[in-house]
Amino acid sequence: MKVISQIKEPIRQEMELFEQKFRDSMSSRVALLNRITYYIVNRKGKQMRPMFVFLVAKMVSGGRVEERTYRGASVIELIHTATLVHDDVVDDSNKRRGFFSINALWKNKIAVLVGDYLLSKGLLLSIDNSDFDLLRIISVAVREMSEGELLQIEKARRLDIVESVYYEIIRQKTATLIAACCAMGACSVIPDDKETIEKMRLFGEYIGMAFQIKDDLFDYTEESIGKPTGIDIKEQKMTLPLIYTLNNCAEKERKWIINSIKNHNKDKKRVKEIINFVKQKNGLIYAEDKMREFQQKALEILSDFPDSEYKTALTLMVNYVIDRKI
């Protein structure tokens, strides 16, 4: 967490004010809703997404933020939280960041409605303030996130995924929201500079790609990261280490892997054998190399901007994404 507080340092004041505004943006006249949103706010994560919004805004504008920047960060966080609440229902997950999920405490029906409420709050926050440019950025992200999840489900059924499709899945599923944060930060302070907004969107996309590959690599590590290994294999998710291995092994081995994932994905011993096979075939090394390629692309974009504490913090953030232990 030391790195996170270093990254936060240049935007500490903005983040404190943001938390207050974010809490206000969730308020409702329904007591049950307020009780649930209070629970959500008090179990916040690292808040990387709003941090991207503020750091990018300050870097591209020479240290300035607007009221729009706070609204943009709130919209991102409202919609991100809505997707997490819905994800927990879809995945039938009882825990989120070590705490009970909304569906575990209040059941699925309430969780879905809370997710819908947060989504509508985010949209209305933009509409009520005529932030239509910001609304467009986040709406595209929500559409892509849904498409990415559905594409992954479709491919998991057939196990016929190729590397290019994998990149499209993670671009939509994960990278698009981080890209939206960075585009939102730039758009909130320099709305007419389309070139810089697009540059920052791409910067966020590259970080998001690296972030997801790192997450996929965790599935193959023994270290304690708060979730057991082999989950992706059990859920028949085709991630980069596995795709590489399938494309670089003998036909007999390939059939064994596919049969294992389709028919023996609940067998712990078989899952462990797949993990070891992927390691032997350098699937992890290949995925790590690709992750670092995306990291370098993100850093190249940053190099176009003059040095500042915000640029330094964003560089730290890019490196943190791939060096993190959880």
C-alpha positions in Angstrom: 0.0 0.0 0.0 3.1 2.3 0.3 3.2 2.6 -3.5 -0.5 3.5 -3.6 0.0 6.3 -1.1 2.9 7.6 -3.2 0.7 7.6 -6.3 -2.1 9.4 -4.4 0.2 12.1 -2.9 -0.2 14.7 -5.7 -4.0 14.3 -5.7 -4.6 13.8 -2.0 -6.8 16.8 -1.6 -8.8 16.0 -4.7 -9.3 12.4 -3.5 -10.6 13.5 -0.1 -13.1 15.9 -1.7 -14.0 13.2 -4.2 -14.9 10.7 -1.5 -17.3 13.3 0.1 -18.9 14.0 -3.3 -19.1 10.3 -4.2 -20.9 9.6 -1.0 -23.4 12.4 -1.7 -24.0 11.2 -5.3 -25.3 7.8 -3.9 -27.9 9.3 -1.5 -31.5 8.2 -1.7 -34.8 8.7 0.1 -35.1 5.0 0.6 -33.6 3.9 4.0 -32.7 0.4 2.8 -30.7 1.8 -0.2 -28.9 4.3 2.1 -27.9 1.4 4.4 -26.6 -0.6 1.5 -24.7 2.3 -0.2 -23.2 3.2 3.2 -21.9 -0.4 3.4 -20.4 -0.1 -0.1 -18.7 3.2 0.5 -17.1 2.0 3.7 -15.6 -1.1 2.0 -14.0 0.8 -0.9 -10.9 -0.7 -2.6 -7.7 1.1 -3.7 -9.8 3.6 -5.8 -7.4 3.3 -8.7 -10.1 4.4 -11.2 -10.8 7.8 -9.7 -7.0 8.2 -9.2 -6.5 7.8 -13.0 -9.2 10.5 -13.6 -7.5 13.1 -11.4 -3.9 12.3 -12.3 -4.6 12.5 -16.0 -6.6 15.7 -15.7 -3.8 17.4 -13.7 -1.1 16.1 -16.0 -2.7 17.3 -19.3 -3.8 20.7 -17.9 -0.7 21.7 -15.9 -2.2 20.9 -12.5 -5.8 21.9 -12.9 -9.1 20.1 -12.1 -12.6 21.3 -12.7 -16.0 20.5 -11.0 -16.5 18.3 -14.1 -13.5 16.2 -13.1 -15.1 15.3 -9.8 -18.4 14.4 -11.6 -16.5 12.3 -14.1 -14.7 10.4 -11.3 -18.0 9.9 -9.5 -19.7 8.6 -12.6 -16.9 6.2 -13.2 -17.0 4.9 -9.6 -20.8 4.7 -9.6 -20.9 2.7 -12.8 -17.9 0.5 -11.8 -19.5 -0.3 -8.5 -22.8 -1.1 -10.3 -20.9 -3.6 -12.5 -19.2 -5.2 -9.5 -22.6 -5.7 -7.7 -24.0 -7.3 -10.8 -20.9 -9.4 -11.4 -21.2 -10.9 -7.9 -24.8 -11.9 -8.7 -23.8 -13.4 -12.1 -20.8 -15.3 -10.5 -22.8 -16.3 -7.4 -20.0 -14.8 -5.4 -20.4 -14.3 -1.6 -17.3 -12.2 -1.0 -15.9 -9.0 -2.5 -12.5 -7.6 -1.2 -12.7 -9.9 1.8 -16.1 -8.7 2.8 -19.6 -10.1 2.2 -21.0 -9.2 -1.2 -24.3 -7.3 -1.5 -26.1 -10.4 -2.8 -24.7 -12.5 0.2 -26.2 -10.0 2.7 -29.3 -8.9 0.9 -30.0 -11.6 -1.7 -29.9 -11.4 -5.5 -33.1 -9.4 -6.1 -32.0 -6.5 -4.0 -28.4 -6.7 -5.4 -29.6 -6.4 -9.0 -31.8 -3.4 -8.1 -29.0 -1.7 -6.2 -26.8 -2.2 -9.3 -29.5 -0.7 -11.5 -29.9 2.3 -9.1 -26.1 3.0 -9.1 -26.1 2.8 -12.9 -28.9 5.3 -13.2 -27.4 7.6 -10.6 -24.2 7.7 -12.7 -26.1 8.5 -15.9 -28.2 11.2 -14.3 -25.2 12.9 -12.7 -23.9 13.5 -16.2 -27.2 14.4 -17.8 -28.2 16.8 -15.0 -25.0 18.7 -15.6 -25.0 18.5 -19.4 -21.7 16.5 -19.4 -22.8 14.7 -22.6 -19.2 14.2 -23.7 -18.3 12.5 -20.5 -21.5 10.4 -20.6 -20.6 9.2 -24.1 -17.2 8.0 -22.9 -18.7 6.0 -20.0 -21.6 4.6 -22.1 -19.2 3.2 -24.7 -17.3 1.6 -21.8 -20.4 -0.1 -20.3 -21.5 -1.4 -23.8 -18.0 -2.9 -24.4 -17.8 -4.4 -20.9 -21.0 -6.3 -21.5 -19.9 -7.4 -25.0 -16.6 -8.6 -23.6 -18.2 -10.7 -20.9 -20.6 -12.3 -23.3 -17.8 -12.9 -25.9 -15.9 -14.7 -23.2 -18.9 -16.9 -22.2 -19.5 -17.7 -25.9 -15.8 -18.8 -26.4 -15.6 -20.7 -23.1 -18.4 -23.0 -24.4 -16.4 -23.9 -27.5 -12.8 -23.6 -26.2 -11.8 -22.3 -29.7 -10.2 -19.1 -28.7 -7.2 -17.6 -30.6 -4.9 -14.9 -29.2 -6.4 -12.0 -31.1 -9.9 -12.9 -29.7 -8.4 -13.1 -26.2 -7.0 -9.6 -26.6 -10.4 -8.4 -27.8 -12.1 -9.9 -24.7 -9.8 -8.3 -22.2 -9.8 -5.0 -24.1 -13.6 -4.9 -23.7 -13.9 -6.6 -20.4 -11.2 -4.8 -18.4 -9.2 -2.3 -20.4 -12.1 -0.3 -21.6 -13.1 1.0 -18.2 -9.5 2.2 -17.4 -9.3 3.7 -20.8 -12.6 5.6 -20.0 -11.1 6.9 -16.7 -8.1 8.4 -18.6 -10.2 9.8 -21.4 -12.6 11.2 -18.8 -9.8 12.9 -16.9 -8.5 14.6 -20.1 -11.9 15.5 -21.4 -13.0 17.1 -18.1 -10.3 19.8 -18.4 -9.5 20.0 -22.1 -12.8 19.0 -23.8 -11.8 20.4 -27.3 -8.4 18.7 -27.5 -9.5 15.5 -29.2 -6.0 14.3 -29.9 -4.9 14.3 -26.3 -8.2 12.8 -25.1 -7.6 9.9 -27.6 -4.0 9.6 -26.5 -5.0 9.2 -22.9 -7.7 6.8 -23.8 -5.1 4.6 -25.5 -2.8 5.0 -22.5 -5.5 3.6 -20.2 -6.3 0.8 -22.6 -2.7 -0.4 -22.6 -2.6 -0.3 -18.8 -5.8 -2.2 -18.7 -4.5 -4.9 -21.0 -1.4 -5.3 -18.8 -3.5 -5.3 -15.7 -5.7 -8.2 -17.0 -2.8 -10.3 -18.2 -1.2 -9.9 -14.7 -4.6 -11.1 -13.2 -4.5 -14.1 -15.5 -1.0 -14.9 -14.4 -2.1 -14.9 -10.7 -4.1 -18.0 -11.6 -0.9 -19.9 -12.0 1.0 -18.7 -8.9 1.3 -20.5 -5.6 1.6 -17.2 -3.6 -1.3 -16.2 -1.3 -3.2 -13.6 -3.3 -6.6 -14.0 -1.6 -7.9 -16.5 -4.1 -7.0 -20.1 -5.0 -5.1 -21.0 -8.1 -6.7 -22.7 -11.1 -10.0 -20.8 -10.9 -9.9 -19.8 -14.5 -9.3 -23.4 -15.6 -12.2 -24.5 -13.4 -14.4 -21.9 -15.0 -13.2 -22.8 -18.5 -11.8 -19.3 -19.1 -9.2 -19.4 -21.9 -6.4 -17.0 -20.7 -3.1 -16.1 -22.5 -0.8 -18.7 -20.8 -3.2 -21.5 -21.8 -3.8 -20.2 -25.3 -0.1 -20.0 -26.0 0.4 -23.5 -24.6 -2.4 -24.9 -26.8 -0.9 -23.4 -29.9 2.6 -24.7 -29.1 2.1 -28.3 -28.1 1.6 -31.7 -29.9 -1.9 -32.6 -31.1 -2.1 -35.4 -28.5 -1.2 -32.9 -25.6 -3.7 -30.4 -27.0 -6.5 -33.0 -26.9 -5.6 -33.9 -23.4 -5.8 -30.2 -22.2 -9.1 -29.6 -24.0 -10.6 -32.8 -22.6 -9.3 -31.9 -19.1 -10.9 -28.4 -19.2 -14.2 -29.7 -20.7 -14.7 -32.8 -18.6 -12.3 -32.8 -15.6 -12.1 -29.1 -14.6 -13.4 -29.8 -11.1 -10.6 -32.4 -10.5 -8.0 -30.6 -8.4 -5.2 -33.1 -9.4 -6.0 -32.6 -13.1 -6.1 -28.8 -12.8 -2.7 -28.9 -11.1 -1.3 -31.0 -14.0 -2.6 -28.5 -16.5 -0.9 -25.6 -14.5 2.4 -27.5 -14.5 2.2 -28.3 -18.2 1.5 -24.6 -19.0 4.6 -23.7 -17.0 6.8 -26.3 -18.7 5.7 -25.0 -22.1 6.7 -21.4 -21.2 3.1 -20.2 -21.2 3.8 -17.9 -18.2 7.0 -16.4 -19.7 5.2 -15.7 -23.0 2.2 -13.9 -21.2 4.7 -11.9 -19.0 6.5 -10.7 -22.2 3.2 -9.6 -23.7 2.2 -7.8 -20.5 5.5 -5.9 -20.5 4.9 -4.9 -24.2 1.6 -3.2 -23.1 3.4 -1.6 -20.2 6.1 -0.1 -22.5 3.4 1.2 -24.9 1.7 3.0 -22.0 5.1 4.5 -20.9 5.8 5.6 -24.4 2.6 7.7 -24.4 3.6 9.3 -21.1 7.0 10.2 -22.4 5.3 12.8 -24.8 4.2 14.9 -21.8 6.5 17.3 -19.8 7.8 16.1 -16.5 5.5 16.7 -13.5 4.6 15.1 -10.2 1.4 13.8 -11.9 3.4 12.2 -14.7 5.7 10.6 -12.1 2.6 9.3 -10.2 1.2 7.8 -13.5 4.5 6.1 -14.3 4.4 4.6 -10.8 0.9 3.5 -11.4 1.9 1.8 -14.7 4.7 -0.1 -13.0 2.5 -1.0 -10.0 -0.1 -2.6 -12.2 2.4 -5.3 -13.3 4.5 -5.5 -10.1 1.6 -5.9 -7.7 1.2 -9.0 -5.6 -2.6 -9.0 -5.5 
